[in-house]
């Protein structure tokens, strides 16, 4: 197949026309502000067009170990350079540990990473609690409640896509085309996820309304239609898992989106977005079947925005259009990651494995080499090494 033109590559990505989110000359504070602005631009475009939302989900299926916000930022920066979508991303030193080097002249991509600190909690004699940095002198008479790592802020982290590197070949397991057997195996793995969350999965001929599947939170069970093909059963279970993970009675954000019991509005979009991404990560394309759910994405966001001000949001729930889109993307990608960590799709999920780990063997499987070097580009030397 002939390579696409630069214009064709750019047009596929949401945020491709936005200003660059960061350069090596920005201060840490300026870089975080620029990355945040870039993310808001992408989310605004995603609300305007369901196709942009689906593109974000496609990328999340490849980079599922990354947060939704960072997936969007990586897509935007690669699109601005007129290059392919990101597939495997790591810091400068991490690539070196895997026997690869960043090509001369390549500029870093930037993601948002947390600043963390080791803290120690204490209960004071008067019953109040105090947290100090681990290693500092404890308050007099305080009882040690243990240490924990907490997020103290955010920073920009420099990373590079595999297409910006050369060196030791990486062998990535590649799915064969999906079949009924593959779908049935995935169904069993999805049922295991449901069981881990306290839900039983029943495949039977009892239909609730006109649905092909239903989640009963009171009875902690998921019903899937026995009349469906193996592929359809798997897709329905993946959708219902989205409800299991996100739409229980304790989900305040989900209640803002719509009734948890009735699965309306953005709750349905969230569940189908999770199903679409999980299946795509396993090599199953559900684009046509998911279209009716995802087509209502923008309308659901706008409807939620219009109704949010009249609900008791507790002062902390998302109420603006971009905040709602950001919340949905974060919830969808977090739930997807939790599922895929159990179902184990082939590939790396966008992050390199431990240096001493070999490819994970999944049958049936073939291998494809990634990271073939491309010519060095003109420009300044590599930006400072990533973490």
N, C-alpha and C positions, 0 to 999 in steps of 0.2 A: 504494500500500500504506500502511495506517495505521501511524504510528510505534509502536514497541514501548514498553511502559511501562518506567519506571525499574527496577522489580523484575525484569522480563524481561531487560533489558539486563544487569543485574548478575549474574544467575544463569548467564550464559553464560561468564563469565570465571573461570578458576582464580585463587584469591587475592582474590576480590572482597570477602570479608568480613574480610580481614585489616586490621590497623591500618595507618594511613598510613605509608609508609616514610620520609618526611622532611618537614620544614617549613623555611622560610627562617630560623628561629631556631636551628636546630641548628648546632653547630660542625662543621667539616669531618670530624673524626674520628667524631663522633656520627652524621653523615649517612651515611657509608660503612657504619658498623655497622648502622644502621637499614635501609639498602638491602639489605645482605647478609642480614639477618634476613628481610626481605620476600621475597627470592628463595628462601630455604630453605623458607618457607611454601608458595610456589607449587610448588616441586619436590616437596614432600611430598604435596601434593594430586594432582600429576601421576602420582606412583607409585601412589596409591590408586585412580586412575581412568584407564583408557586414553582416555576421551573428553577429559579435560583435556590429556593429551599431544597429542591430535590438534588441539585448539584452539591450543596453542602452535605446532604446525607450520603451521596456517592463518595465524597472525599472522606467522610467519617467512617465509612465501611472499610476503607483502606488504612486510615490513620486512627483506628479505633482506640488505641492506647493513649491518644492525646485528647485533651478537653475540646469541646466543640468550638470555643472561642479561638483556641490556638490553631485548630484545623482551618478555620476561616481565614486567619491571619496568614498562615502558610500558603494557602491557595492564592490569596490576593497578591502576595509578594512574588510568587512564581509567575503569576499572570502578568504582572507589571513588567517582568523581564522577558515576556514572550516565550517562556519555556514550558515544558510539560508540567503536569500536576505533580506535587510532592508525593513520594511513595515510601521513603525510608529516611528518617531525619535524626541527626545526632550532633553533638557538639564536636569541636575540633579534636580534643583529646580522646574522645570516645572513638572517633574514626581511626585515630592512630593506634589505639589498643586493638582494633580489628584489622590492622595491617593495611589501612588505606590512608591516603593523604588528600587534603583538599587541593584542587587544581589552582595553580597560580592565577591570580587576578579575579578569583571568585569572591563575591561579597556575601557576607553572612545574611541569613534570614533571621528574623527575630520573633520570639515567642514570649509570652508573659509567664514568669515563674515566681513562686512564692519566696519571700525571705522568711526564714524560720529561726527560732531560738529555743534552746533547751531551758525550760522553766521548772520551778519547784513550787508546789502549793503547800500552804500551811494553814492550820486552824489556830487562831489566836486564843488566849485564855478567855476573852469575852465572847467567844463563839463566832466571831467574824472570820472571814477567810482572806488570805493575802497571797499574792503570787510574786515571786522574785526570780531573777535569773539564777540558774543552777550554779552553785559554787559560791554565791554571796553568803554573808553571815546571816543565819536565820534570826527572826525576831525572838526576843526572850520569852521563854515559856511556851513557845509555839509547838504544835504537834505536826510532824512531817506527814503530809498526805500523798507524797510521791511526786515523781517528775513526769513531764510530758513535753512533747514538741509542739509549739504553737506557731501560727503564722503571724508575723509581725509587720508585714508589708509586701510589696510586689516589686519586681525588677524585670528588666529586659534580659533575655538570655539568647546568646548568639548560637545558631545551629546551621547546619548545611545539609542539603538533600543529597542522596546517593549520587544523583546525576552531576553533582559538583565535585565528586571525588574519583580517585583511581587507586588501584592496588589489588590486594588479594580478592579473588572472585568470591562472591556471596551466592550460595545456592539456596534458593527459596522454593519450598514446596508449592506446587501450583495445583489448584483443584481441576479435576476433569469436569466436563459438563455435567450438570446436576441430573440425577436420575431418581426414580422412585425409591431405590435402595438407599441412596444418599439422604433423601428427604426423610425416610423412615428412621434412619440412624440419628439425624438431627432432631427429629421429634422426641426420641427417647432422651436426648441430652436436654432439650427444653423442658421435658417433664421433670427431669432431675432438678432444674432450676426452680420450678414451681414447688417441688417438694421441699427444697431448702428454705423456702419462704412460707412453709406451712400449708400449702395448697395441694390437694389431690386432683389429678387429671382423670376425667371420665370420658371415654369415647362411646357414645351411644346414639340411639335414634330419637331421643327426646329433643324436640326443638323448642327453644324459647322464642316466641314470636316468629319472625322470619329470619332470625340470625343463624349463622353457621357455628357460632360459639358464644359462650357466655361465662362471665366470672361472677360467682356468688360469694360475696365477702362474708355474709353471715355464716354460711356453711363451710367456708374455706375450701371451695372446690372450683375447678374450671371444667366446663362442659364443651366438648368438641364433637361435631357431627360425624357419625359413623358412615354416613352416605358420601362423604367427601373422598377424593383421591388422596394418596399419601402426601403429594405436594401441597394440596389445599389444606389438609389437616395440619401440616407443619406450619403453614402460613397463618392459619387461624390461631394456633397455639401461641405462636410468636406475638401476635397482636394481643391476645388475652394476657400474656405475660407483661406486656406494657401496662395494662390496667393493674395487675397484681403488684408490680413494683412501684407504681406512682399514684394510684388513685384510691387508696384505702381511706378509712374514715378519719385518720389522723393527718391527712394531707391538706394543709391549709391552702397551699398554692393551687392544688387541684380544684378545691372548692371555688376558688376565684374563677377558674376557667369554666366551670360547669358542674353539674351534679355528678358526683362519683358513682352513685347508684345507676343513673341513666346513661352515663358515658357520652355526654353531649359535647359539642363545641371542640375546644382545644384538647380536651381529654381524648377524644377520638383521634385527632391529628397526632397527638403524642404517641398513642398506642400504635398507630399504623406507621409512624416514622421509625419507631423502634423495630417493628417487624420488618419493614423495608430494609433497614440498615443491617440488621442481624442476618437476614437471608442473603443480602448482597455480599456480605463478608464471607459467606459460605458458597459463593458462586452461583446463587439463585437470583435471577432478575425478576422482580415483581413489579416493575414499572407500570405496565398496563393495568394490572389488577389494583395497584395502589393509587392510581390516578384520581379516582373519584374522591378518596379521602384527602389526598394532598392538594387537590384543586381548591378545596375549601379552606386551605391554610390561611390565606390573607384575610378572607372574610371573618374567620374565627378570631384572628388577632384583633381586628378592628372592632368587632362586636365586644370582645372582652375589654378592650380599652374604653369603649363607650360606657360599659356597665360597671367598670371597676370603681369609679368614684362614688357610686351609690351603695357599695358594699362595705362591710366592716373588714378592712384589710389589715388591721392591727398596726398600721403605720410602717410595715416593713415589706409588704408584698409588692410586686411589680405592677405599675399602673400605666406607664407610658407604652407606646407601641414598641419602641426599641427595647425597653426593659422586659416587656412580655416576650418578645422574640428571643432575647438573650437567655431568659429563664427557660423557655421551652427547649432551646438548643442545648443548654447545660444539662437539663433534666434528661433529655433524650439520649445524649451521648454518655452520660454517667450510667444510666440504666442499661444501655447497649453494652458498655464495657463490662458491667457486672455479669451479663448473660454470656458474652463471648469468652470471658475468662473461664467459664465452665464448659462451653461447647467447643472451644479450641479450633477456630478456623485455621486453615493453612496460611502461611505467611507470618510476618512479624508484627502486624498491627501498627506499623510506622516507627517502632522503636527497636533498636538492636538488642539481641539477646545477650546473656552473659558471654564473656569471651570464650569460656571453655565449653559452651553449649553447642552441640551440633544441630543440624536441621531436625525438626520434629517429624517423624515418619507417620504419615497418615495414608491409608490405602483406600481407594486407588490414588496414586499420586505420580506426578512427573515433576521434573525440576527445570527451572529456568534461571539462567545467569542474569544478574542485574548489576548495574553500576559500571557498564562499559564506558571507558573514558571518552570524553568528547574534547575537541580542540580547546586549548586554553584561550580565554577571552582577553581582550585588551582592557586595560584599566589599572587602578591602583592595586597594590598587593592585598593579600587576604586581610580582612579585618581581624581584630584581636581574637585569640582562641576562645571558643565557647567552653562551657563548664562540662 
